[in-house]
Structure formats: C-alpha cells, structure tokens
Amino acid sequence: MRDLSELYSSTSIEKKESFDLSRASTFRIGGLAKLALFPKNEEELLKAIRISKENEVRFEIIGNGSNVLFADEGFDGAIIFTNKINNVTLDDCYITAQTGTKLVKISSLALENSLSGFEFAHGIPGTVGGAMIMNAGAYGSDMASVVVSSRYYDTKTYKIEVISREEHKFAYRDSLFACDRSLVFLSTTIRLQHADKYEIVEKISKNTESRRNSQPLEYPNCGSFFKRPDGYFAAKLIDDANLKGYSIGGAEVSTKHAGFIVNKGGATANDVLLLSKHIEDTVYQKHGVKLEREVKYIF
Ligand SMILES: Cc1cc2nc3c(=O)[nH]c(=O)nc-3n(C[C@H](O)[C@H](O)[C@H](O)COP(=O)(O)OP(=O)(O)OC[C@H]3O[C@@H](n4cnc5c(N)ncnc54)[C@H](O)[C@@H]3O)c2cc1C
C-alpha cells in the first residue's frame, strides 16, 4: 500500500495521517481520512491539489465541514482543509476574502466599518468557500446578492481564472462550482453599502435571535438537510408527514425544526442516510414531492 504522506514530503504543507473526520464536521460523524492536509496559503493549496492530481490521489476540499456528511468508512485519499487560508482585505465598500475565511469574520469586519449587506451570513457557520459553492443564504439574501467577482483554480488546466458575478451561474443553493467539481474556489470580492451601524447591529441581533429560537443548536447538525423544493418548505412537508422526532440509531429528525437531522449521540453516517431515505420516501408518498439533499455526502 502506498504511503500517501510521502507524496507531499517535498512541501511544507502540514499533514496528519489517519485523521478523524468526525472532528471536522459539525455533524460530529465520520471515519478516518487516510491523509488530511492543512495548506496555510494559496500557494500550498495549489501544490496540494497538483500533487494529488499528478499521483491520482482522490481529494476533497473542505472548509468548516458544516454542510457535509463524512462516510463511516472514512475517505481513502486526501482531505484538504482550507481554514488556514483566510486573509481578508477591505477597500471602501469592497471586501475580498480567501476561501477559508469564516463568514462571521466578514460580517464582523463589515459591522466594524458600518457596511451593510452581509448581516444574513452572520450566523451561518461556514467558510466563504463552502458558501460560494452552495450559494449560501438566509433571511432573503444570499452570496449571489453581494458577489462582484471571484478567483478559482481549474484543476484540469492548472490555471487560475477570474470570473464576474454573472459567470458564477448562481441559483438557489447552486453555483458554477457545485456543477463543476474540477474548479476549486480561491477568493471572492463582495460589495456592501455604507449604512448606519446601529441598524446593522439590529439586523444581526434579530437574525441571531431567530436562529436561536428555531434551530436545534444544542445538537450536532449540518443545517437544513434538504433543499427547499419549488413552491414548498422542506421542514413543513416533513412536519406534516409526522416525522418530527423520528429516529434511526442516533440520528433524529429534530423536534425543534423538522428540516434538520440532529446527532443525538453516537449517530453514524449510515443512520443519517437511512433516515434521509425514510424522510424522502415518506414525504413523496404523502405529498408527491421529491426532496433533494443539500448536505454533501463525502465517501
Ligand atoms: C447550525 C447551522 C446553520 C446553518 N444555516 C445555514 C443557512 O442559514 N443558510 C445556508 O445556506 N446554509 C446554512 N448552513 C449550512 C452551511 O453552514 C453552509 O452551507 C456553509 O456555507 C458551508 O460552508 P463550509 O465551509 O462549512 O462548507 P463545507 O461543509 O466544508 O463544504 C461544503 C461543500 O463545499 C465544497 N467546498 C468547500 N470549499 C471549497 C472550495 N474552496 N472549492 C471547491 N469546493 C469547496 C466542499 O467540498 C463541499 O462539497 C448551516 C449549517 C449549520 C450547521
């Protein structure tokens, strides 16, 4: 069996073998990754990708792990974490952030500088990278509403490209990066508006309060498990199918918010997948609506 770690030994990239993926997902679920890589800048990220590609090592890029379900069997390749690549710069009402920047870091910078437009993201526990892939959104706004341009690395051509807002192909929880997994997002520039600081604080407080009241933040979870089907709300469909509190193993349909699957303790990825299937089947039988998973399964 080949020693994966050895392949990256000519670089200064931080590595960990047999890395416990449950530590890296807000679901607290997952087996071992053969190798975890922690590049500290873009240059190291590009090197990690290039070495992986050239040696046919399977790899996945992970931000904060708040929208992924890692398999119980782990991952037979390299998981590349972006959290150390997190530079942010401010220029008037423009903020440029690297992929591993936490959304809360940007919303806090915006608040400090009386810039409005990013309040929606304050409570989303992800990185810019994850948010761009999913076009993360809340409270009537999303990444598509603020993005001006982005940079990405094309792993087919090994070139860095710059795209305008229109070229992102943003849609509900969807973007160019979600469709084409050979593109690795690097950084984005967003445009916000000068506004009254007090009003920004008010919006953030209101959103935080609403999250605290409606989301099961006391249990490990990955946010809304399903996308919102056209014309419906996934949580309402699940609730109307009497699935609140339904559980398989340690995985349960949250009693607080039916759109969330929570880990009540010791849940496996298999428990979550079986529960997800049961929800999908029941909702389809009862309402004739097909639910689509928002959370990405990494196996
Ligand atoms: C309590 C809670 C509340 C949440 N609320 C919301 C909400 O209100 N709105 C919302 O939209 N989401 C919400 N989420 C889901 C999640 O936080 C967001 O989707 C977030 O943007 C994911 O970011 P991440 O860094 O954790 O991504 P990860 O989970 O690390 O990755 C998600 C996907 O993006 C890919 N990816 C990450 N970085 C890159 C990159 N640089 N290049 C290519 N692919 C990449 C990964 O491979 C994976 O497929 C919530 C989650 C939790 C746990």
The ligand as a Gaussian input file, in Angstrom:
#p B3LYP/6-31G(d) Opt

LIG

0 1
 C      -26.426000      25.326000      12.552000
 C      -26.277000      25.516000      11.058000
 C      -26.974000      26.527000      10.430000
 C      -26.842000      26.718000       9.034000
 N      -27.553000      27.727000       8.443000
 C      -27.438000      27.917000       7.116000
 C      -28.156000      28.965000       6.472000
 O      -28.867000      29.743000       7.086000
 N      -28.018000      29.087000       5.123000
 C      -27.213000      28.261000       4.384000
 O      -27.120000      28.434000       3.151000
 N      -26.521000      27.263000       4.969000
 C      -26.606000      27.069000       6.311000
 N      -25.898000      26.059000       6.908000
 C      -25.083000      25.141000       6.064000
 C      -23.607000      25.566000       5.924000
 O      -23.157000      26.271000       7.066000
 C      -23.367000      26.455000       4.696000
 O      -23.739000      25.776000       3.504000
 C      -21.898000      26.872000       4.598000
 O      -21.755000      27.850000       3.619000
 C      -20.959000      25.704000       4.266000
 O      -19.631000      26.171000       4.410000
 P      -18.461000      25.194000       4.898000
 O      -17.195000      25.957000       4.866000
 O      -18.805000      24.573000       6.199000
 O      -18.514000      24.121000       3.733000
 P      -18.112000      22.577000       3.819000
 O      -19.187000      21.861000       4.573000
 O      -16.727000      22.438000       4.320000
 O      -18.195000      22.190000       2.283000
 C      -19.427000      22.248000       1.583000
 C      -19.159000      21.885000       0.119000
 O      -18.338000      22.890000      -0.471000
 C      -17.158000      22.297000      -1.027000
 N      -16.076000      23.285000      -0.885000
 C      -15.680000      23.970000       0.216000
 N      -14.673000      24.827000      -0.088000
 C      -14.427000      24.658000      -1.412000
 C      -13.508000      25.253000      -2.339000
 N      -12.617000      26.181000      -1.949000
 N      -13.542000      24.876000      -3.641000
 C      -14.417000      23.906000      -4.062000
 N      -15.309000      23.287000      -3.222000
 C      -15.311000      23.671000      -1.923000
 C      -16.944000      21.017000      -0.241000
 O      -16.191000      20.075000      -0.984000
 C      -18.396000      20.569000      -0.030000
 O      -18.889000      19.908000      -1.187000
 C      -25.997000      25.869000       8.289000
 C      -25.275000      24.843000       8.945000
 C      -25.407000      24.677000      10.325000
 C      -24.612000      23.599000      10.996000

